[in-house]
Amino acid sequence: MARIGGRSLWLAWPAGLLCAAAVAALAIIAAPGVPLAVGFVGDTLRAATGRHVVADTPPPTPAADCRHLYSQPLWSSLVWSPQALLSQRHTAPASTPEAVAAAGPTVVVTCHWRGEAGRFIETTVSTVTPEGAAAVTTKLAAQGFACSVVADTTHCERAAGELLEVHDLRADRWVSSTLSGWMPDDYAAIVASHAFFGE
């Protein structure tokens, strides 16, 4: 093999040995990390090609206070209504005292909204026994409410002038709403959904 001009053989050998020693030292230092690197690459490839496991999420909690009884758009429209004032309390439904007496409900929350010119909305969420729910439906039907059952939910309502009364019963929950002169779009359906299923 031809020698390259200007190179000294006695310097090339020690430099080559020094480079080989440096490479060997680096390999020794890196050796403990090889299994970790192989495992990382393997885990990455398995995650990219394997089936994804979906974690079980807990079911939504039914609304138990006024803030969680409303969707964000409905809440905003109520809060920003002229002279709107919310009172959260634990009083029985304002309408149909006969149904309340027959059902013996346990009140979860009552949300009373007062607006301008005497208009108001009041919604009460209660828990009832199966017997209590049947008694509510019977009393409401006897008082002229139009009742229907859709997907395990009993819906009863009655309108008289500016006053609308709406009742929804599902499982152990009873949602009673009275609206006077204030009728937000889909109010009863939204509060019933949040009371039964949460957000």
Biotite code that builds the C-alpha atoms (Angstrom):
import biotite.structure as struc

atoms = struc.array([
    struc.Atom([0.000, 0.000, 0.000], chain_id="A", res_id=1, res_name="MET", atom_name="CA", element="C"),
    struc.Atom([1.396, 3.355, -0.980], chain_id="A", res_id=2, res_name="ALA", atom_name="CA", element="C"),
    struc.Atom([2.213, 5.815, 1.735], chain_id="A", res_id=3, res_name="ARG", atom_name="CA", element="C"),
    struc.Atom([0.730, 9.322, 1.659], chain_id="A", res_id=4, res_name="ILE", atom_name="CA", element="C"),
    struc.Atom([3.443, 11.925, 1.342], chain_id="A", res_id=5, res_name="GLY", atom_name="CA", element="C"),
    struc.Atom([4.144, 14.050, 4.404], chain_id="A", res_id=6, res_name="GLY", atom_name="CA", element="C"),
    struc.Atom([2.744, 11.514, 6.904], chain_id="A", res_id=7, res_name="ARG", atom_name="CA", element="C"),
    struc.Atom([4.878, 10.061, 9.666], chain_id="A", res_id=8, res_name="SER", atom_name="CA", element="C"),
    struc.Atom([4.317, 6.382, 10.397], chain_id="A", res_id=9, res_name="LEU", atom_name="CA", element="C"),
    struc.Atom([5.537, 6.603, 13.968], chain_id="A", res_id=10, res_name="TRP", atom_name="CA", element="C"),
    struc.Atom([2.807, 9.247, 14.704], chain_id="A", res_id=11, res_name="LEU", atom_name="CA", element="C"),
    struc.Atom([0.009, 7.429, 12.831], chain_id="A", res_id=12, res_name="ALA", atom_name="CA", element="C"),
    struc.Atom([0.168, 4.259, 14.938], chain_id="A", res_id=13, res_name="TRP", atom_name="CA", element="C"),
    struc.Atom([-0.195, 5.940, 18.350], chain_id="A", res_id=14, res_name="PRO", atom_name="CA", element="C"),
    struc.Atom([-2.993, 8.204, 17.000], chain_id="A", res_id=15, res_name="ALA", atom_name="CA", element="C"),
    struc.Atom([-4.846, 5.182, 15.615], chain_id="A", res_id=16, res_name="GLY", atom_name="CA", element="C"),
    struc.Atom([-4.480, 3.295, 18.888], chain_id="A", res_id=17, res_name="LEU", atom_name="CA", element="C"),
    struc.Atom([-5.710, 6.359, 20.810], chain_id="A", res_id=18, res_name="LEU", atom_name="CA", element="C"),
    struc.Atom([-8.806, 6.628, 18.568], chain_id="A", res_id=19, res_name="CYS", atom_name="CA", element="C"),
    struc.Atom([-9.530, 2.913, 18.949], chain_id="A", res_id=20, res_name="ALA", atom_name="CA", element="C"),
    struc.Atom([-9.233, 3.232, 22.753], chain_id="A", res_id=21, res_name="ALA", atom_name="CA", element="C"),
    struc.Atom([-11.646, 6.213, 22.742], chain_id="A", res_id=22, res_name="ALA", atom_name="CA", element="C"),
    struc.Atom([-14.195, 4.270, 20.686], chain_id="A", res_id=23, res_name="VAL", atom_name="CA", element="C"),
    struc.Atom([-13.877, 1.260, 23.016], chain_id="A", res_id=24, res_name="ALA", atom_name="CA", element="C"),
    struc.Atom([-14.304, 3.494, 26.080], chain_id="A", res_id=25, res_name="ALA", atom_name="CA", element="C"),
    struc.Atom([-17.419, 5.072, 24.616], chain_id="A", res_id=26, res_name="LEU", atom_name="CA", element="C"),
    struc.Atom([-18.866, 1.639, 23.813], chain_id="A", res_id=27, res_name="ALA", atom_name="CA", element="C"),
    struc.Atom([-18.241, 0.497, 27.408], chain_id="A", res_id=28, res_name="ILE", atom_name="CA", element="C"),
    struc.Atom([-19.872, 3.636, 28.800], chain_id="A", res_id=29, res_name="ILE", atom_name="CA", element="C"),
    struc.Atom([-22.912, 3.272, 26.493], chain_id="A", res_id=30, res_name="ALA", atom_name="CA", element="C"),
    struc.Atom([-23.377, -0.467, 27.091], chain_id="A", res_id=31, res_name="ALA", atom_name="CA", element="C"),
    struc.Atom([-25.698, -0.122, 30.161], chain_id="A", res_id=32, res_name="PRO", atom_name="CA", element="C"),
    struc.Atom([-28.069, 2.087, 28.141], chain_id="A", res_id=33, res_name="GLY", atom_name="CA", element="C"),
    struc.Atom([-28.490, -0.364, 25.260], chain_id="A", res_id=34, res_name="VAL", atom_name="CA", element="C"),
    struc.Atom([-31.258, -2.473, 26.916], chain_id="A", res_id=35, res_name="PRO", atom_name="CA", element="C"),
    struc.Atom([-33.149, 0.716, 27.830], chain_id="A", res_id=36, res_name="LEU", atom_name="CA", element="C"),
    struc.Atom([-32.871, 2.025, 24.276], chain_id="A", res_id=37, res_name="ALA", atom_name="CA", element="C"),
    struc.Atom([-34.029, -1.303, 22.829], chain_id="A", res_id=38, res_name="VAL", atom_name="CA", element="C"),
    struc.Atom([-36.970, -1.392, 25.264], chain_id="A", res_id=39, res_name="GLY", atom_name="CA", element="C"),
    struc.Atom([-37.938, 2.186, 24.391], chain_id="A", res_id=40, res_name="PHE", atom_name="CA", element="C"),
    struc.Atom([-37.913, 1.454, 20.669], chain_id="A", res_id=41, res_name="VAL", atom_name="CA", element="C"),
    struc.Atom([-39.901, -1.752, 21.204], chain_id="A", res_id=42, res_name="GLY", atom_name="CA", element="C"),
    struc.Atom([-42.512, 0.008, 23.369], chain_id="A", res_id=43, res_name="ASP", atom_name="CA", element="C"),
    struc.Atom([-42.847, 2.783, 20.813], chain_id="A", res_id=44, res_name="THR", atom_name="CA", element="C"),
    struc.Atom([-43.379, 0.313, 17.970], chain_id="A", res_id=45, res_name="LEU", atom_name="CA", element="C"),
    struc.Atom([-45.876, -1.743, 19.986], chain_id="A", res_id=46, res_name="ARG", atom_name="CA", element="C"),
    struc.Atom([-47.823, 1.392, 20.940], chain_id="A", res_id=47, res_name="ALA", atom_name="CA", element="C"),
    struc.Atom([-47.940, 2.520, 17.323], chain_id="A", res_id=48, res_name="ALA", atom_name="CA", element="C"),
    struc.Atom([-49.198, -0.815, 15.968], chain_id="A", res_id=49, res_name="THR", atom_name="CA", element="C"),
    struc.Atom([-51.105, -2.296, 18.926], chain_id="A", res_id=50, res_name="GLY", atom_name="CA", element="C"),
    struc.Atom([-54.750, -1.818, 19.902], chain_id="A", res_id=51, res_name="ARG", atom_name="CA", element="C"),
    struc.Atom([-55.522, 1.177, 22.059], chain_id="A", res_id=52, res_name="HIS", atom_name="CA", element="C"),
    struc.Atom([-57.202, 0.448, 25.362], chain_id="A", res_id=53, res_name="VAL", atom_name="CA", element="C"),
    struc.Atom([-59.924, 2.954, 26.239], chain_id="A", res_id=54, res_name="VAL", atom_name="CA", element="C"),
    struc.Atom([-60.029, 3.708, 29.936], chain_id="A", res_id=55, res_name="ALA", atom_name="CA", element="C"),
    struc.Atom([-63.420, 3.399, 31.596], chain_id="A", res_id=56, res_name="ASP", atom_name="CA", element="C"),
    struc.Atom([-64.776, 6.828, 32.419], chain_id="A", res_id=57, res_name="THR", atom_name="CA", element="C"),
    struc.Atom([-67.171, 7.210, 35.302], chain_id="A", res_id=58, res_name="PRO", atom_name="CA", element="C"),
    struc.Atom([-70.747, 8.038, 34.333], chain_id="A", res_id=59, res_name="PRO", atom_name="CA", element="C"),
    struc.Atom([-71.743, 11.686, 34.645], chain_id="A", res_id=60, res_name="PRO", atom_name="CA", element="C"),
    struc.Atom([-73.153, 12.764, 37.978], chain_id="A", res_id=61, res_name="THR", atom_name="CA", element="C"),
    struc.Atom([-76.693, 14.163, 37.836], chain_id="A", res_id=62, res_name="PRO", atom_name="CA", element="C"),
    struc.Atom([-76.861, 17.863, 38.630], chain_id="A", res_id=63, res_name="ALA", atom_name="CA", element="C"),
    struc.Atom([-77.212, 18.610, 42.340], chain_id="A", res_id=64, res_name="ALA", atom_name="CA", element="C"),
    struc.Atom([-76.901, 22.404, 42.330], chain_id="A", res_id=65, res_name="ASP", atom_name="CA", element="C"),
    struc.Atom([-78.181, 25.283, 40.238], chain_id="A", res_id=66, res_name="CYS", atom_name="CA", element="C"),
    struc.Atom([-74.991, 25.891, 38.275], chain_id="A", res_id=67, res_name="ARG", atom_name="CA", element="C"),
    struc.Atom([-74.821, 22.317, 37.009], chain_id="A", res_id=68, res_name="HIS", atom_name="CA", element="C"),
    struc.Atom([-78.533, 22.182, 36.191], chain_id="A", res_id=69, res_name="LEU", atom_name="CA", element="C"),
    struc.Atom([-78.059, 24.406, 33.126], chain_id="A", res_id=70, res_name="TYR", atom_name="CA", element="C"),
    struc.Atom([-76.041, 24.223, 29.932], chain_id="A", res_id=71, res_name="SER", atom_name="CA", element="C"),
    struc.Atom([-73.542, 27.043, 29.457], chain_id="A", res_id=72, res_name="GLN", atom_name="CA", element="C"),
    struc.Atom([-75.638, 28.894, 26.835], chain_id="A", res_id=73, res_name="PRO", atom_name="CA", element="C"),
    struc.Atom([-78.802, 28.662, 28.958], chain_id="A", res_id=74, res_name="LEU", atom_name="CA", element="C"),
    struc.Atom([-76.937, 29.722, 32.100], chain_id="A", res_id=75, res_name="TRP", atom_name="CA", element="C"),
    struc.Atom([-75.508, 32.750, 30.288], chain_id="A", res_id=76, res_name="SER", atom_name="CA", element="C"),
    struc.Atom([-78.888, 33.782, 28.909], chain_id="A", res_id=77, res_name="SER", atom_name="CA", element="C"),
    struc.Atom([-80.461, 33.592, 32.369], chain_id="A", res_id=78, res_name="LEU", atom_name="CA", element="C"),
    struc.Atom([-77.637, 35.370, 34.188], chain_id="A", res_id=79, res_name="VAL", atom_name="CA", element="C"),
    struc.Atom([-77.545, 38.233, 31.665], chain_id="A", res_id=80, res_name="TRP", atom_name="CA", element="C"),
    struc.Atom([-81.311, 38.707, 31.533], chain_id="A", res_id=81, res_name="SER", atom_name="CA", element="C"),
    struc.Atom([-82.501, 42.116, 32.808], chain_id="A", res_id=82, res_name="PRO", atom_name="CA", element="C"),
    struc.Atom([-82.751, 42.247, 36.620], chain_id="A", res_id=83, res_name="GLN", atom_name="CA", element="C"),
    struc.Atom([-82.137, 38.473, 36.880], chain_id="A", res_id=84, res_name="ALA", atom_name="CA", element="C"),
    struc.Atom([-81.652, 37.188, 40.413], chain_id="A", res_id=85, res_name="LEU", atom_name="CA", element="C"),
    struc.Atom([-81.064, 33.533, 41.327], chain_id="A", res_id=86, res_name="LEU", atom_name="CA", element="C"),
    struc.Atom([-82.002, 32.006, 44.674], chain_id="A", res_id=87, res_name="SER", atom_name="CA", element="C"),
    struc.Atom([-80.803, 28.462, 45.384], chain_id="A", res_id=88, res_name="GLN", atom_name="CA", element="C"),
    struc.Atom([-82.742, 26.734, 48.133], chain_id="A", res_id=89, res_name="ARG", atom_name="CA", element="C"),
    struc.Atom([-84.247, 23.416, 49.234], chain_id="A", res_id=90, res_name="HIS", atom_name="CA", element="C"),
    struc.Atom([-87.984, 24.041, 49.016], chain_id="A", res_id=91, res_name="THR", atom_name="CA", element="C"),
    struc.Atom([-90.643, 21.739, 47.557], chain_id="A", res_id=92, res_name="ALA", atom_name="CA", element="C"),
    struc.Atom([-91.954, 22.349, 44.021], chain_id="A", res_id=93, res_name="PRO", atom_name="CA", element="C"),
    struc.Atom([-94.010, 25.538, 43.798], chain_id="A", res_id=94, res_name="ALA", atom_name="CA", element="C"),
    struc.Atom([-96.701, 23.969, 41.612], chain_id="A", res_id=95, res_name="SER", atom_name="CA", element="C"),
    struc.Atom([-99.122, 21.108, 42.185], chain_id="A", res_id=96, res_name="THR", atom_name="CA", element="C"),
    struc.Atom([-99.137, 20.801, 45.991], chain_id="A", res_id=97, res_name="PRO", atom_name="CA", element="C"),
    struc.Atom([-101.368, 17.710, 45.664], chain_id="A", res_id=98, res_name="GLU", atom_name="CA", element="C"),
    struc.Atom([-98.646, 15.900, 43.693], chain_id="A", res_id=99, res_name="ALA", atom_name="CA", element="C"),
    struc.Atom([-96.008, 16.985, 46.203], chain_id="A", res_id=100, res_name="VAL", atom_name="CA", element="C"),
    struc.Atom([-98.104, 15.700, 49.108], chain_id="A", res_id=101, res_name="ALA", atom_name="CA", element="C"),
    struc.Atom([-98.734, 12.375, 47.353], chain_id="A", res_id=102, res_name="ALA", atom_name="CA", element="C"),
    struc.Atom([-95.101, 11.831, 46.327], chain_id="A", res_id=103, res_name="ALA", atom_name="CA", element="C"),
    struc.Atom([-93.310, 12.811, 49.521], chain_id="A", res_id=104, res_name="GLY", atom_name="CA", element="C"),
    struc.Atom([-90.204, 13.908, 47.599], chain_id="A", res_id=105, res_name="PRO", atom_name="CA", element="C"),
    struc.Atom([-86.757, 14.590, 49.016], chain_id="A", res_id=106, res_name="THR", atom_name="CA", element="C"),
    struc.Atom([-85.657, 17.910, 47.544], chain_id="A", res_id=107, res_name="VAL", atom_name="CA", element="C"),
    struc.Atom([-82.166, 17.995, 46.026], chain_id="A", res_id=108, res_name="VAL", atom_name="CA", element="C"),
    struc.Atom([-82.193, 21.653, 44.965], chain_id="A", res_id=109, res_name="VAL", atom_name="CA", element="C"),
    struc.Atom([-84.622, 24.402, 43.997], chain_id="A", res_id=110, res_name="THR", atom_name="CA", element="C"),
    struc.Atom([-83.492, 27.149, 41.625], chain_id="A", res_id=111, res_name="CYS", atom_name="CA", element="C"),
    struc.Atom([-85.685, 30.254, 41.605], chain_id="A", res_id=112, res_name="HIS", atom_name="CA", element="C"),
    struc.Atom([-84.965, 32.939, 38.999], chain_id="A", res_id=113, res_name="TRP", atom_name="CA", element="C"),
    struc.Atom([-86.667, 36.303, 39.386], chain_id="A", res_id=114, res_name="ARG", atom_name="CA", element="C"),
    struc.Atom([-86.667, 38.673, 36.434], chain_id="A", res_id=115, res_name="GLY", atom_name="CA", element="C"),
    struc.Atom([-88.114, 42.025, 35.487], chain_id="A", res_id=116, res_name="GLU", atom_name="CA", element="C"),
    struc.Atom([-91.829, 42.851, 35.649], chain_id="A", res_id=117, res_name="ALA", atom_name="CA", element="C"),
    struc.Atom([-92.591, 39.958, 38.005], chain_id="A", res_id=118, res_name="GLY", atom_name="CA", element="C"),
    struc.Atom([-91.613, 37.161, 35.639], chain_id="A", res_id=119, res_name="ARG", atom_name="CA", element="C"),
    struc.Atom([-89.964, 34.112, 37.185], chain_id="A", res_id=120, res_name="PHE", atom_name="CA", element="C"),
    struc.Atom([-88.739, 30.564, 36.630], chain_id="A", res_id=121, res_name="ILE", atom_name="CA", element="C"),
    struc.Atom([-88.553, 27.970, 39.372], chain_id="A", res_id=122, res_name="GLU", atom_name="CA", element="C"),
    struc.Atom([-87.169, 24.462, 38.975], chain_id="A", res_id=123, res_name="THR", atom_name="CA", element="C"),
    struc.Atom([-87.038, 21.859, 41.727], chain_id="A", res_id=124, res_name="THR", atom_name="CA", element="C"),
    struc.Atom([-85.077, 18.612, 41.452], chain_id="A", res_id=125, res_name="VAL", atom_name="CA", element="C"),
    struc.Atom([-86.234, 15.920, 43.889], chain_id="A", res_id=126, res_name="SER", atom_name="CA", element="C"),
    struc.Atom([-85.777, 12.217, 44.487], chain_id="A", res_id=127, res_name="THR", atom_name="CA", element="C"),
    struc.Atom([-88.872, 10.028, 44.789], chain_id="A", res_id=128, res_name="VAL", atom_name="CA", element="C"),
    struc.Atom([-89.686, 6.375, 45.334], chain_id="A", res_id=129, res_name="THR", atom_name="CA", element="C"),
    struc.Atom([-91.266, 4.353, 42.487], chain_id="A", res_id=130, res_name="PRO", atom_name="CA", element="C"),
    struc.Atom([-94.575, 4.643, 44.311], chain_id="A", res_id=131, res_name="GLU", atom_name="CA", element="C"),
    struc.Atom([-94.069, 8.393, 44.669], chain_id="A", res_id=132, res_name="GLY", atom_name="CA", element="C"),
    struc.Atom([-93.354, 8.762, 40.956], chain_id="A", res_id=133, res_name="ALA", atom_name="CA", element="C"),
    struc.Atom([-96.549, 6.877, 40.097], chain_id="A", res_id=134, res_name="ALA", atom_name="CA", element="C"),
    struc.Atom([-98.504, 9.105, 42.498], chain_id="A", res_id=135, res_name="ALA", atom_name="CA", element="C"),
    struc.Atom([-97.097, 12.245, 40.845], chain_id="A", res_id=136, res_name="VAL", atom_name="CA", element="C"),
    struc.Atom([-98.161, 11.075, 37.393], chain_id="A", res_id=137, res_name="THR", atom_name="CA", element="C"),
    struc.Atom([-101.652, 10.152, 38.628], chain_id="A", res_id=138, res_name="THR", atom_name="CA", element="C"),
    struc.Atom([-102.185, 13.489, 40.384], chain_id="A", res_id=139, res_name="LYS", atom_name="CA", element="C"),
    struc.Atom([-100.904, 15.503, 37.427], chain_id="A", res_id=140, res_name="LEU", atom_name="CA", element="C"),
    struc.Atom([-103.136, 13.662, 34.960], chain_id="A", res_id=141, res_name="ALA", atom_name="CA", element="C"),
    struc.Atom([-106.104, 14.237, 37.257], chain_id="A", res_id=142, res_name="ALA", atom_name="CA", element="C"),
    struc.Atom([-105.374, 17.992, 37.249], chain_id="A", res_id=143, res_name="GLN", atom_name="CA", element="C"),
    struc.Atom([-105.427, 18.271, 33.474], chain_id="A", res_id=144, res_name="GLY", atom_name="CA", element="C"),
    struc.Atom([-101.737, 17.870, 32.636], chain_id="A", res_id=145, res_name="PHE", atom_name="CA", element="C"),
    struc.Atom([-100.931, 16.266, 29.284], chain_id="A", res_id=146, res_name="ALA", atom_name="CA", element="C"),
    struc.Atom([-98.586, 13.361, 30.054], chain_id="A", res_id=147, res_name="CYS", atom_name="CA", element="C"),
    struc.Atom([-96.543, 11.109, 27.783], chain_id="A", res_id=148, res_name="SER", atom_name="CA", element="C"),
    struc.Atom([-93.804, 8.508, 28.257], chain_id="A", res_id=149, res_name="VAL", atom_name="CA", element="C"),
    struc.Atom([-90.711, 8.462, 26.019], chain_id="A", res_id=150, res_name="VAL", atom_name="CA", element="C"),
    struc.Atom([-87.603, 6.342, 26.703], chain_id="A", res_id=151, res_name="ALA", atom_name="CA", element="C"),
    struc.Atom([-88.322, 5.721, 30.407], chain_id="A", res_id=152, res_name="ASP", atom_name="CA", element="C"),
    struc.Atom([-89.090, 9.410, 31.032], chain_id="A", res_id=153, res_name="THR", atom_name="CA", element="C"),
    struc.Atom([-92.586, 10.608, 31.925], chain_id="A", res_id=154, res_name="THR", atom_name="CA", element="C"),
    struc.Atom([-93.236, 14.150, 30.710], chain_id="A", res_id=155, res_name="HIS", atom_name="CA", element="C"),
    struc.Atom([-96.267, 16.175, 31.864], chain_id="A", res_id=156, res_name="CYS", atom_name="CA", element="C"),
    struc.Atom([-97.073, 19.780, 31.106], chain_id="A", res_id=157, res_name="GLU", atom_name="CA", element="C"),
    struc.Atom([-99.891, 22.299, 31.353], chain_id="A", res_id=158, res_name="ARG", atom_name="CA", element="C"),
    struc.Atom([-100.103, 25.867, 30.099], chain_id="A", res_id=159, res_name="ALA", atom_name="CA", element="C"),
    struc.Atom([-102.476, 28.529, 31.356], chain_id="A", res_id=160, res_name="ALA", atom_name="CA", element="C"),
    struc.Atom([-101.912, 31.964, 29.860], chain_id="A", res_id=161, res_name="GLY", atom_name="CA", element="C"),
    struc.Atom([-98.414, 33.151, 30.791], chain_id="A", res_id=162, res_name="GLU", atom_name="CA", element="C"),
    struc.Atom([-97.904, 30.237, 33.188], chain_id="A", res_id=163, res_name="LEU", atom_name="CA", element="C"),
    struc.Atom([-96.329, 26.959, 32.077], chain_id="A", res_id=164, res_name="LEU", atom_name="CA", element="C"),
    struc.Atom([-95.811, 23.974, 34.378], chain_id="A", res_id=165, res_name="GLU", atom_name="CA", element="C"),
    struc.Atom([-93.568, 21.112, 33.253], chain_id="A", res_id=166, res_name="VAL", atom_name="CA", element="C"),
    struc.Atom([-92.769, 17.892, 35.103], chain_id="A", res_id=167, res_name="HIS", atom_name="CA", element="C"),
    struc.Atom([-90.283, 15.182, 34.088], chain_id="A", res_id=168, res_name="ASP", atom_name="CA", element="C"),
    struc.Atom([-89.815, 11.914, 35.988], chain_id="A", res_id=169, res_name="LEU", atom_name="CA", element="C"),
    struc.Atom([-87.136, 9.304, 35.325], chain_id="A", res_id=170, res_name="ARG", atom_name="CA", element="C"),
    struc.Atom([-86.005, 6.551, 37.708], chain_id="A", res_id=171, res_name="ALA", atom_name="CA", element="C"),
    struc.Atom([-85.836, 8.223, 41.140], chain_id="A", res_id=172, res_name="ASP", atom_name="CA", element="C"),
    struc.Atom([-85.638, 11.842, 39.877], chain_id="A", res_id=173, res_name="ARG", atom_name="CA", element="C"),
    struc.Atom([-88.483, 14.326, 39.561], chain_id="A", res_id=174, res_name="TRP", atom_name="CA", element="C"),
    struc.Atom([-87.852, 17.673, 37.858], chain_id="A", res_id=175, res_name="VAL", atom_name="CA", element="C"),
    struc.Atom([-90.638, 20.215, 38.321], chain_id="A", res_id=176, res_name="SER", atom_name="CA", element="C"),
    struc.Atom([-90.486, 23.599, 36.544], chain_id="A", res_id=177, res_name="SER", atom_name="CA", element="C"),
    struc.Atom([-92.852, 26.550, 36.698], chain_id="A", res_id=178, res_name="THR", atom_name="CA", element="C"),
    struc.Atom([-92.313, 29.359, 34.180], chain_id="A", res_id=179, res_name="LEU", atom_name="CA", element="C"),
    struc.Atom([-94.248, 32.607, 34.382], chain_id="A", res_id=180, res_name="SER", atom_name="CA", element="C"),
    struc.Atom([-93.789, 35.133, 31.585], chain_id="A", res_id=181, res_name="GLY", atom_name="CA", element="C"),
    struc.Atom([-90.262, 33.854, 30.909], chain_id="A", res_id=182, res_name="TRP", atom_name="CA", element="C"),
    struc.Atom([-89.821, 31.023, 28.403], chain_id="A", res_id=183, res_name="MET", atom_name="CA", element="C"),
    struc.Atom([-86.182, 30.342, 27.384], chain_id="A", res_id=184, res_name="PRO", atom_name="CA", element="C"),
    struc.Atom([-85.853, 27.973, 24.408], chain_id="A", res_id=185, res_name="ASP", atom_name="CA", element="C"),
    struc.Atom([-85.796, 24.269, 25.392], chain_id="A", res_id=186, res_name="ASP", atom_name="CA", element="C"),
    struc.Atom([-85.606, 25.202, 29.086], chain_id="A", res_id=187, res_name="TYR", atom_name="CA", element="C"),
    struc.Atom([-87.457, 22.151, 30.430], chain_id="A", res_id=188, res_name="ALA", atom_name="CA", element="C"),
    struc.Atom([-85.607, 19.678, 28.197], chain_id="A", res_id=189, res_name="ALA", atom_name="CA", element="C"),
    struc.Atom([-82.185, 21.072, 29.152], chain_id="A", res_id=190, res_name="ILE", atom_name="CA", element="C"),
    struc.Atom([-82.754, 21.079, 32.920], chain_id="A", res_id=191, res_name="VAL", atom_name="CA", element="C"),
    struc.Atom([-84.292, 17.609, 32.809], chain_id="A", res_id=192, res_name="ALA", atom_name="CA", element="C"),
    struc.Atom([-81.327, 16.241, 30.866], chain_id="A", res_id=193, res_name="SER", atom_name="CA", element="C"),
    struc.Atom([-78.847, 17.766, 33.327], chain_id="A", res_id=194, res_name="HIS", atom_name="CA", element="C"),
    struc.Atom([-80.858, 16.601, 36.323], chain_id="A", res_id=195, res_name="ALA", atom_name="CA", element="C"),
    struc.Atom([-81.022, 13.034, 35.028], chain_id="A", res_id=196, res_name="PHE", atom_name="CA", element="C"),
    struc.Atom([-77.677, 12.560, 33.310], chain_id="A", res_id=197, res_name="PHE", atom_name="CA", element="C"),
    struc.Atom([-75.372, 15.389, 34.344], chain_id="A", res_id=198, res_name="GLY", atom_name="CA", element="C"),
    struc.Atom([-73.353, 17.500, 31.880], chain_id="A", res_id=199, res_name="GLU", atom_name="CA", element="C"),
])
